[in-house]
């Protein structure tokens, strides 16, 4: 399915991306304030190609990809996945 972020950026996300226990584990790690967990969450939800596209989209002029921007985008993706599940 295509997920459009609030800023108009479109990502392709597998319909069943959220149905993954490893993703649940990675999300739990984010709650434990593991700074590396968000990268794994992105990889599990988006795959390498879409994760890179998201990072490139969010990249600052100085080359950094802000963690807060990625976290916000991931929250939008989960909201869209949840909405799609309710509509099926």
C-alpha positions as CSV (number, residue, x, y, z in Angstrom):
1,X,0.0,0.0,0.0
2,X,1.1,3.6,-0.5
3,X,1.4,5.8,2.6
4,X,1.4,9.5,2.1
5,X,3.0,11.5,4.8
6,X,1.6,14.9,5.9
7,X,4.3,16.6,3.9
8,X,3.2,14.8,0.7
9,X,6.0,12.3,0.6
10,X,4.8,8.8,-0.6
11,X,6.2,5.5,0.6
12,X,5.3,2.0,-0.4
13,X,4.7,-0.2,2.7
14,X,3.7,-3.8,2.6
15,X,0.1,-4.3,3.8
16,X,1.2,-6.9,6.3
17,X,4.2,-4.9,7.6
18,X,2.8,-4.5,11.1
19,X,2.2,-8.2,11.4
20,X,5.7,-9.1,12.5
21,X,6.8,-10.1,16.0
22,X,10.3,-8.8,15.4
23,X,8.8,-5.4,14.7
24,X,6.9,-5.6,18.0
25,X,10.2,-6.4,19.7
26,X,11.9,-3.5,18.0
27,X,9.1,-1.2,19.0
28,X,9.4,-2.4,22.6
29,X,13.1,-1.5,22.5
30,X,12.2,2.0,21.5
31,X,10.1,2.2,24.7
32,X,13.2,1.1,26.6
33,X,14.9,4.1,25.1
34,X,17.3,2.0,22.9
35,X,18.5,4.6,20.4
36,X,19.3,2.0,17.8
37,X,15.8,0.5,17.8
38,X,14.3,3.2,15.5
39,X,16.6,2.2,12.7
40,X,15.5,-1.5,13.0
41,X,11.8,-0.4,13.2
42,X,12.3,1.5,9.9
43,X,14.1,-1.4,8.3
44,X,11.3,-3.9,9.3
45,X,8.5,-1.6,8.1
46,X,10.0,-0.1,5.0
47,X,12.8,-2.4,3.8
48,X,16.2,-1.0,2.7
49,X,15.1,0.9,-0.4
50,X,12.1,2.7,1.2
51,X,14.1,3.4,4.4
52,X,16.8,5.1,2.3
53,X,14.2,7.1,0.4
54,X,12.7,8.3,3.7
55,X,16.1,9.2,5.1
56,X,17.0,11.1,2.0
57,X,13.7,12.9,2.1
58,X,14.2,14.0,5.7
59,X,17.9,14.8,5.4
60,X,19.0,18.2,6.5
61,X,21.3,20.5,4.5
62,X,24.2,19.4,6.7
63,X,23.6,15.8,5.8
64,X,22.0,14.6,9.1
65,X,18.8,12.7,9.3
66,X,17.0,13.9,12.5
67,X,15.8,11.2,14.7
68,X,12.7,13.2,15.7
69,X,11.8,13.6,12.0
70,X,12.1,9.8,11.4
71,X,10.1,9.0,14.6
72,X,7.4,11.3,13.4
73,X,7.3,9.8,10.0
74,X,7.1,6.3,11.5
75,X,4.2,7.4,13.7
76,X,2.4,8.6,10.5
77,X,3.1,5.3,8.8
78,X,1.6,3.3,11.7
79,X,-1.4,5.6,11.8
80,X,-1.9,4.9,8.1
81,X,-1.5,1.1,8.5
82,X,-4.0,1.2,11.4
83,X,-6.5,3.1,9.3
84,X,-6.1,0.8,6.4
85,X,-6.8,-2.2,8.7
86,X,-10.0,-0.6,9.9
87,X,-11.1,0.0,6.4
88,X,-10.7,-3.6,5.2
